[in-house]
C-alpha cells in the first residue's frame, strides 16, 4: 500500500500489486507451501513498514551461484545467498529484488549449525529480504541485529498457518 497526495492535500491509499515468485536453476527443488511463504515474506516486509512490489527467489546449485558471484560481483567465492536490489529508488519503502539461494549450501549449513533444514532455509530467505530493507551484516553489531531479525522471521513463519 502506498500513500499519494492528491490535489486537495488529502492522502489516498493505493494498493500495490505484490509479486513474489519462486524458481529453480540447475537443481530440482520445489518450495512447499508457496502461498504460506508469500504471506510470510509480505508480513516480514510489512513489519518493517515496507511493501513488496516484485521479489524473486531463485533456488540454485552451488556452481550456479558461484558463477553469478563471478559474473556480477567479481567474487571468486562460494556463498549461500546473493541479493540484488532492483528498486529504482533505493530510499523508497518498496521492495524489488532478486534473491539467489544455493540449496546445497543451505543443506550444508543446516548440518554444520545443527539446525533444521526448513529453519535454515527460512533464515536465508529472510536474510535476503532483510538486506533489501537496509539491514547489513558486515560488522559484529550489524550481524547481531541481523540474526535477531532472522530469528523473529523464523518464529513468524511458524505462527502462520
C-alpha positions in Angstrom: 0.0 0.0 0.0 1.4 3.4 -0.9 0.1 6.8 0.1 -0.3 9.5 -2.6 -1.2 13.2 -2.0 -4.0 14.4 -4.2 -4.9 17.9 -5.2 -6.9 18.7 -2.1 -3.9 17.6 0.1 -5.9 14.6 1.1 -4.0 11.3 1.4 -5.2 8.5 -0.8 -4.2 4.9 -0.3 -3.3 3.0 -3.4 -3.0 -0.8 -3.5 0.3 -2.1 -4.9 0.3 -5.4 -6.7 2.7 -7.8 -5.0 4.5 -10.4 -7.0 6.6 -13.0 -5.2 8.0 -15.9 -7.2 10.0 -19.0 -6.5 12.1 -20.6 -9.3 14.9 -23.0 -9.5 18.0 -23.1 -11.7 20.2 -26.2 -12.3 18.6 -28.2 -9.5 15.4 -30.0 -8.8 13.8 -28.0 -5.9 10.2 -27.1 -5.3 9.4 -24.9 -2.4 6.4 -26.3 -0.5 3.5 -24.2 0.8 4.2 -21.3 -1.7 1.2 -19.3 -0.6 2.2 -19.5 3.1 5.7 -18.4 2.2 4.4 -15.4 0.2 2.2 -14.3 3.1 5.2 -14.7 5.5 7.6 -12.7 3.3 5.0 -9.9 2.9 4.5 -9.9 6.7 8.2 -9.6 7.3 8.3 -6.6 4.9 5.1 -5.1 6.5 6.5 -5.3 10.0 9.4 -3.0 8.8 6.9 -0.6 7.0 7.9 -1.9 3.6 5.8 -3.3 0.8 6.8 -5.9 -1.8 6.3 -4.9 -5.5 8.4 -7.7 -7.0 10.5 -10.3 -5.2 12.0 -13.3 -7.0 13.7 -16.2 -5.2 15.9 -18.3 -7.4 16.9 -21.6 -5.7 20.1 -23.0 -7.4 23.2 -25.1 -7.2 26.5 -24.1 -5.6 28.1 -23.9 -9.0 25.3 -21.7 -10.5 25.5 -19.3 -7.6 29.3 -19.3 -7.8 29.0 -18.3 -11.4 26.6 -15.5 -10.5 29.1 -14.3 -7.9 31.8 -14.2 -10.5 29.8 -12.6 -13.3 28.0 -9.9 -11.4 30.1 -9.3 -8.3 33.6 -10.4 -9.4 33.9 -12.6 -6.3 35.5 -16.0 -6.7 33.9 -17.5 -3.6 31.0 -19.8 -2.8 28.1 -18.4 -0.7 24.7 -19.4 0.4 22.9 -16.3 -0.9 23.3 -13.3 -3.2 20.7 -10.5 -3.2 20.2 -8.0 -5.9 18.3 -4.8 -5.2 16.4 -3.9 -8.4 14.5 -0.9 -7.0 14.8 2.3 -8.8 14.6 4.5 -5.7 16.9 3.0 -3.1 15.4 5.2 -0.4 11.8 4.1 -1.0 9.9 1.6 1.2 9.1 -0.5 -1.9 11.0 -3.8 -2.4 12.0 -5.0 -5.8 14.8 -7.6 -5.9 16.2 -11.0 -6.9 17.5 -13.4 -4.2 19.6 -16.3 -5.3 20.0 -19.1 -2.8 22.2 -22.2 -3.0 20.2 -25.1 -1.8 23.3 -27.2 -1.5 24.9 -24.6 0.8 21.7 -24.3 2.9 21.7 -28.1 3.4 25.4 -28.0 4.4 24.8 -25.1 6.8 21.9 -26.9 8.4 24.2 -29.8 9.3 27.1 -27.5 10.3 24.9 -25.4 12.6 22.7 -28.3 13.7 19.5 -26.6 12.7 16.5 -28.0 10.9 16.7 -27.7 7.1 13.5 -25.7 7.0 14.7 -23.3 9.6 18.0 -22.7 7.8 16.1 -22.2 4.5 13.8 -19.7 6.2 16.8 -17.9 7.8 18.5 -17.5 4.4 15.2 -16.4 2.7 14.6 -13.8 5.5 18.2 -12.7 5.3 18.0 -11.7 1.7 14.8 -9.8 2.3 16.3 -8.1 5.3 19.2 -6.9 3.1 16.6 -5.4 0.7 15.2 -3.4 3.6 18.6 -2.0 4.5 19.9 -4.4 7.2 23.6 -5.1 7.0 25.9 -7.8 8.4 29.4 -6.6 7.9 30.1 -5.5 11.5 29.5 -7.5 14.7 26.8 -5.1 15.8 25.0 -5.4 12.4 25.4 -9.2 12.4 23.8 -9.5 15.8 20.8 -7.3 14.7 20.5 -9.3 11.5 20.5 -12.6 13.4 17.8 -11.3 15.8 15.6 -10.3 12.8 16.2 -13.7 11.2 15.1 -15.4 14.4 12.0 -13.2 14.6 11.2 -14.1 11.0 11.6 -17.9 11.6 9.2 -17.6 14.6 6.7 -15.6 12.5 6.7 -18.3 9.8 5.8 -20.9 12.5 2.8 -18.8 13.6 1.4 -18.6 10.0 -1.0 -21.4 9.2 
